């Protein structure tokens, strides 16, 4: 598969390669290996502890059921779409410093890439979840071509599914509480990654903020959301979803900063004045952070929850961006 090198608007196709509606299967070659089970279990734990609180693309109970069905079900074959998602979780978790030996899955990256190049269901939230994970993996690895390719495919599919719209409940095609929440989570994660991709590789963003009417997802963790609704839970402001919500809101400010980098050269003298608005919004965003995500909380309890630091790092990243932009014309 050859990834495109430009960030032009997608043509309306979900993929560059011809897909069919078949769902062929390929073997997960290590499934009968006891050591594989152990490492896979550890990688899954790392993913949901360190990555999912910031990029809630997957619903943990649903993914674990998919994993159990794929491993413990009849035979050892796994459909391509499920295979890609499983190996993306393995690969992304392997980017964490406390993951086990990365050599345990030497073919993880190639496996999910091959799976995404093969037959794959069209126009589904499951497909979008997988493409969003692929985008995240490539951005973290600084793989420009891969990040652009999977971002373009993901955004094209998101537009087809109209996830940017706050559509009323469709009685002809009823959606469960879980489905509605996951659509919001996947969309806002993709929005954030669109900004990260643009900032990392000096590209324009693709999702248009003016077209977005969908709300943020609820501040509820995975274990309390089911197909039938939200389970009762004790009040706790320190949710995992609070981290993702903080990141989503910061990404909207980052988007304004990125838009300023694309202004015509002749308008550069007015840039300082234009920066004032997003800079004030960033300060307001930081001032509204829940205490458990603030710098004070991190200083007092630095080792308890490493993901707490990421929203604050986003603040530093954007603040540096403001100062960089303000010196562009000097």
HUWOZI-V613691 format. One record per residue. N is the residue number from 0. PSI is psi as a letter, one per 40 degrees, with the letter a starting at -180 (999 if undefined). NEAR is the number of other ideal C-beta (glycine too) atoms within 12 Angstrom. Layout:
N:PSI:NEAR, N:PSI:NEAR
This chain:
0:h:20, 1:h:12, 2:h:26, 3:i:23, 4:e:16, 5:i:17, 6:f:25, 7:i:16, 8:i:18, 9:i:27, 10:e:13, 11:e:13, 12:i:18, 13:d:30, 14:i:33, 15:d:20, 16:i:19, 17:h:14, 18:i:26, 19:i:14, 20:e:13, 21:i:15, 22:g:24, 23:i:21, 24:i:21, 25:i:26, 26:i:18, 27:g:34, 28:d:18, 29:e:25, 30:d:24, 31:e:14, 32:h:16, 33:d:12, 34:d:16, 35:d:23, 36:d:20, 37:d:16, 38:d:25, 39:d:34, 40:d:23, 41:d:25, 42:d:35, 43:d:34, 44:d:25, 45:d:29, 46:d:40, 47:e:33, 48:d:22, 49:d:30, 50:d:39, 51:d:36, 52:d:36, 53:d:41, 54:g:39, 55:g:46, 56:d:45, 57:i:38, 58:h:36, 59:d:30, 60:d:22, 61:d:31, 62:d:31, 63:d:25, 64:d:17, 65:d:28, 66:d:32, 67:d:20, 68:d:18, 69:d:31, 70:d:29, 71:e:17, 72:i:18, 73:h:10, 74:a:16, 75:f:19, 76:i:20, 77:h:33, 78:i:29, 79:d:34, 80:d:37, 81:d:36, 82:d:40, 83:d:42, 84:d:42, 85:d:41, 86:d:41, 87:d:42, 88:d:46, 89:d:42, 90:d:40, 91:d:40, 92:d:37, 93:e:35, 94:e:29, 95:i:26, 96:d:11, 97:e:17, 98:i:28, 99:i:23, 100:h:14, 101:d:22, 102:e:11, 103:d:24, 104:g:33, 105:d:16, 106:e:21, 107:d:34, 108:d:27, 109:d:18, 110:d:30, 111:d:40, 112:d:31, 113:d:21, 114:d:38, 115:e:41, 116:e:26, 117:a:26, 118:h:25, 119:h:37, 120:h:30, 121:i:25, 122:f:22, 123:i:26, 124:d:37, 125:d:32, 126:d:37, 127:d:41, 128:d:44, 129:d:43, 130:d:48, 131:d:47, 132:d:44, 133:d:47, 134:d:47, 135:d:42, 136:d:39, 137:d:37, 138:d:36, 139:d:28, 140:e:20, 141:f:15, 142:g:26, 143:d:24, 144:d:24, 145:d:34, 146:d:37, 147:d:35, 148:d:36, 149:d:45, 150:d:49, 151:d:39, 152:d:40, 153:d:44, 154:d:40, 155:d:30, 156:d:38, 157:d:41, 158:d:29, 159:d:24, 160:e:32, 161:f:21, 162:e:39, 163:e:29, 164:i:19, 165:g:17, 166:i:18, 167:i:14, 168:h:13, 169:h:12, 170:d:7, 171:d:7, 172:g:12, 173:h:12, 174:i:21, 175:i:20, 176:d:23, 177:d:29, 178:d:29, 179:d:31, 180:d:34, 181:d:37, 182:d:36, 183:d:39, 184:d:45, 185:d:42, 186:d:42, 187:d:41, 188:d:44, 189:d:48, 190:d:42, 191:d:42, 192:d:45, 193:d:43, 194:d:40, 195:d:36, 196:d:42, 197:d:33, 198:d:31, 199:d:28, 200:e:28, 201:f:14, 202:i:27, 203:i:23, 204:i:37, 205:d:33, 206:h:35, 207:h:18, 208:d:22, 209:e:11, 210:e:19, 211:h:27, 212:e:17, 213:i:28, 214:i:21, 215:i:29, 216:i:37, 217:i:26, 218:g:29, 219:h:32, 220:i:31, 221:d:31, 222:e:21, 223:e:26, 224:h:32, 225:i:21, 226:d:19, 227:e:11, 228:a:16, 229:h:21, 230:i:17, 231:i:10, 232:i:17, 233:i:10, 234:h:10, 235:h:16, 236:e:18, 237:g:23, 238:i:30, 239:d:36, 240:d:38, 241:d:35, 242:d:38, 243:d:39, 244:d:35, 245:d:38, 246:d:43, 247:d:39, 248:d:33, 249:d:42, 250:d:43, 251:d:32, 252:d:38, 253:d:41, 254:d:37, 255:d:30, 256:d:37, 257:d:34, 258:d:26, 259:d:31, 260:e:30, 261:e:20, 262:i:22, 263:i:11, 264:d:12, 265:d:9, 266:e:16, 267:d:21, 268:d:15, 269:e:17, 270:d:29, 271:d:21, 272:d:17, 273:d:24, 274:d:31, 275:d:19, 276:d:19, 277:d:31, 278:d:29, 279:d:17, 280:d:25, 281:d:35, 282:d:19, 283:d:17, 284:d:31, 285:d:27, 286:d:15, 287:e:20, 288:h:31, 289:i:25, 290:d:18, 291:e:27, 292:e:39, 293:i:24, 294:d:21, 295:d:16, 296:d:22, 297:d:24, 298:d:13, 299:d:14, 300:g:18, 301:d:14, 302:e:10, 303:d:14, 304:g:24, 305:d:22, 306:e:34, 307:d:35, 308:d:29, 309:d:29, 310:d:39, 311:d:31, 312:d:23, 313:d:36, 314:d:34, 315:d:18, 316:d:26, 317:d:37, 318:d:25, 319:d:19, 320:d:32, 321:d:32, 322:d:18, 323:d:20, 324:d:32, 325:e:25, 326:e:14, 327:d:20, 328:e:16, 329:999:11
